[in-house]
Amino acid sequence: MNVEAVTEYASYALLVVVVLVSVWLLVGVVHYVRADRGTRTSMRQALRVRWGWVRLARMAGLTVTDKTPSLLAQITAHKDGPTPAPRVLTPRIKVAPDQFGVIVRARTLPQVGLEEYQKSARFLADAWRCTRVSVLPDGPGKVVIRGVRSDPLTTPTTHRPTGRPPTDLTRWELGVDEYAAQVCVSLANVPGVTVAGVPGAGKTSGVNKFVCDFAPSAAVQIATADGKVSRASEGDYADLVKRMFAFCGDDLDEANALFKRLVELRKRRSSTIRDVLGAKNMWHVGPSPEWPLTVLIIDEAHTFFREYKGSDAETKRLAALTAENARLVEDLVKKGRSVGILVILISQKTTGDAIPTFIRDVCPIGLTFAQKTVEAAVAALGDDIRNWPDASPVTLQDPAYVGVAVMAMQGRPGYTRIRTPYVSDADAARVAEDTSHLTADPDLCLDALLRSTGRTTAAPRAPLTK
Ligand SMILES: Nc1ncnc2c1ncn2[C@@H]1O[C@H](COP(=O)(O)OP(=O)(O)OP(=O)(O)O)[C@@H](O)[C@H]1O
């Protein structure tokens, strides 16, 4: 090959490299311009993290000295020449920016493992100008370092519902934790959830999100008992009621009838599930429009369970009704899991006088927004919250924490604080309106399912009231 040909190839190669680098730069600039303000700041921060890493890692003690020369140095070393200098190994990193800060995936080295990274977290936070840095394992030989510039808990977020059915009906996305990581809970095999919090702390917005997320699926049907109102046209559920197969206000007789009806449904489902679904547990096959996940929301739950004390006939009657209500809801929470019934109990406080402990304590998920007293925090989250004062909902009384909830995470020690996104009443009303045609009484769904599989149905029943 002559010199001219080599020069020609080299100039082609150079051209290709220049084109590739230009495309890469262009893509970067487009990403930068299209990103929101927070992400742009994080993109600049990510560049600084990458460029300064080798130096910073040395200063933070995250490097290791390898005295063995590299293979190349061994081959090229002269017998009588100087011994090659030891090499300083720096862990390789990959940096990704997002709205809140950077996610750094790093390799471990001998003597530089998870523990060493965790010890350096404070140092890295200062160097990267982050409020918080967490280090978690990311598979063998890898760690993930999360740095957040601003506190995700005090940064309000908004959720605009898409109106599309969720891809996974078992995933309830609650919001983000203090490291801006998504927090989801699994609804599979969960029969009860308690939600507590002082007025104005974000409970209604949380319910709006739940309804908006699940309403677009015909495999979810919702009933509500709201102790705050007397009629469906009043209060927080006035618009959402379009997507509910049953609704009642604070009338104890009506609530009693609704709970009885759902217990009946629970019994019918329990006795037919094996024949119809071919499984003992609905979650083994998942909810479907024929066998929908049936959600009962009980807002201001204490209205329906409070103890009436007095000797006159009417008080005695009401006392009997609330006691029966408690027994009925207990039945749903204790036996509804496998047949696809979920009860969400909402109350300012979840102390025993508001929600009977025999119901509250069998709800596997308990979350609370701000609370005034440690007793209320303990009632909502269990006694262990006393050992985690930093996560206590009592510290969330500042207006900056409206919309922040605390929850015990399944399979993790301690508690997680979650910034839930705000979902406006108008968006919730729009989704309820657009999806109202999907509303169906699960009792009638069961009748239809039994008919279609050639099984006899029980005597037709009156539809649930609204
Ligand atoms: N997740 C959130 N992020 C930011 N702001 C929120 C959030 N949730 C609620 N807010 C603000 O707080 C106000 C009250 O919220 P919401 O009605 O959800 O409280 P609540 O706990 O249901 O109160 P109540 O018990 O009186 O019904 C809302 O109008 C909104 O301005």
The ligand as a MOL file (V3000), in Angstrom:
LIG
                    3D

  0  0  0     0  0            999 V3000
M  V30 BEGIN CTAB
M  V30 COUNTS 31 33 0 0 0
M  V30 BEGIN ATOM
M  V30 1 N -49.4420 15.9210 46.7160 0
M  V30 2 C -49.5970 17.2350 46.8530 0
M  V30 3 N -48.6430 18.0880 46.4470 0
M  V30 4 C -48.8120 19.4070 46.6030 0
M  V30 5 N -49.8910 19.9920 47.1360 0
M  V30 6 C -50.8740 19.2130 47.5560 0
M  V30 7 C -50.7810 17.7840 47.4360 0
M  V30 8 N -51.9020 17.2560 47.9250 0
M  V30 9 C -52.6580 18.2770 48.3340 0
M  V30 10 N -52.0620 19.4660 48.1180 0
M  V30 11 C -52.5770 20.8020 48.4590 0
M  V30 12 O -53.2430 20.7360 49.7200 0
M  V30 13 C -54.6330 21.0240 49.5800 0
M  V30 14 C -55.4660 20.0850 50.4500 0
M  V30 15 O -55.2540 18.7600 49.9900 0
M  V30 16 P -56.3180 17.5800 50.1850 0
M  V30 17 O -57.7050 18.0920 49.9290 0
M  V30 18 O -55.8660 16.4380 49.3850 0
M  V30 19 O -56.1470 17.3060 51.7500 0
M  V30 20 P -56.9120 16.2650 52.6570 0
M  V30 21 O -55.8900 15.6050 53.4940 0
M  V30 22 O -57.7690 15.3870 51.8380 0
M  V30 23 O -57.8190 17.1840 53.5640 0
M  V30 24 P -59.2310 16.8120 54.2150 0
M  V30 25 O -58.9880 15.7970 55.2710 0
M  V30 26 O -59.7140 18.1220 54.7470 0
M  V30 27 O -60.1010 16.2900 53.0900 0
M  V30 28 C -54.9260 20.8770 48.0950 0
M  V30 29 O -55.9420 21.7240 47.6700 0
M  V30 30 C -53.6110 21.2320 47.4410 0
M  V30 31 O -53.5080 22.6370 47.2840 0
M  V30 END ATOM
M  V30 BEGIN BOND
M  V30 1 1 1 2
M  V30 2 1 2 3
M  V30 3 2 2 7
M  V30 4 2 3 4
M  V30 5 1 4 5
M  V30 6 2 5 6
M  V30 7 1 6 7
M  V30 8 1 6 10
M  V30 9 1 7 8
M  V30 10 2 8 9
M  V30 11 1 9 10
M  V30 12 1 10 11
M  V30 13 1 11 12
M  V30 14 1 11 30
M  V30 15 1 12 13
M  V30 16 1 13 14
M  V30 17 1 13 28
M  V30 18 1 14 15
M  V30 19 1 15 16
M  V30 20 2 16 17
M  V30 21 1 16 18
M  V30 22 1 16 19
M  V30 23 1 19 20
M  V30 24 2 20 21
M  V30 25 1 20 22
M  V30 26 1 20 23
M  V30 27 1 23 24
M  V30 28 2 24 25
M  V30 29 1 24 26
M  V30 30 1 24 27
M  V30 31 1 28 29
M  V30 32 1 28 30
M  V30 33 1 30 31
M  V30 END BOND
M  V30 END CTAB
M  END
